[in-house]
């Protein structure tokens, strides 16, 4: 079981939030995927924003969140916009 903070982009605060929605390891985050994890976070923490979704996707794909491909960012933005 790998700690969440071992993943790129994830610090202690995001780890705390993920654990509060029962995502406690890197493996669980990868299994859930960025969208499901973000949805769970959004329900509990309405202030989470698109950057958090990018951060989760970057953690899963081992990419700095600001270097995600444009098509991935567009897809994630559409997902986030539909949650509003």
QUIRA-V880812 format. One record per residue. RES is the residue in three letters. SS is DSSP state (A for helix, B for strand, O for the rest). Layout:
# QUIRA-V880812
RES,SS / RES,SS
This chain:
# QUIRA-V880812
UNK,O / UNK,O / UNK,O / UNK,A / UNK,A / UNK,A / UNK,O / UNK,O / UNK,O / UNK,O / UNK,O / UNK,A / UNK,A / UNK,A / UNK,A / UNK,A / UNK,A / UNK,A / UNK,A / UNK,A / UNK,O / UNK,O / UNK,O / UNK,O / UNK,O / UNK,A / UNK,A / UNK,A / UNK,A / UNK,A / UNK,A / UNK,A / UNK,A / UNK,A / UNK,A / UNK,A / UNK,A / UNK,A / UNK,A / UNK,A / UNK,A / UNK,A / UNK,A / UNK,A / UNK,O / UNK,O / UNK,O / UNK,O / UNK,O / UNK,A / UNK,A / UNK,A / UNK,A / UNK,A / UNK,A / UNK,A / UNK,A / UNK,A / UNK,A / UNK,A / UNK,A / UNK,O / UNK,O / UNK,O / UNK,A / UNK,A / UNK,A / UNK,O / UNK,O / UNK,A / UNK,A / UNK,A / UNK,A / UNK,A / UNK,A / UNK,A / UNK,A / UNK,A / UNK,A / UNK,A / UNK,A / UNK,A / UNK,O / UNK,O
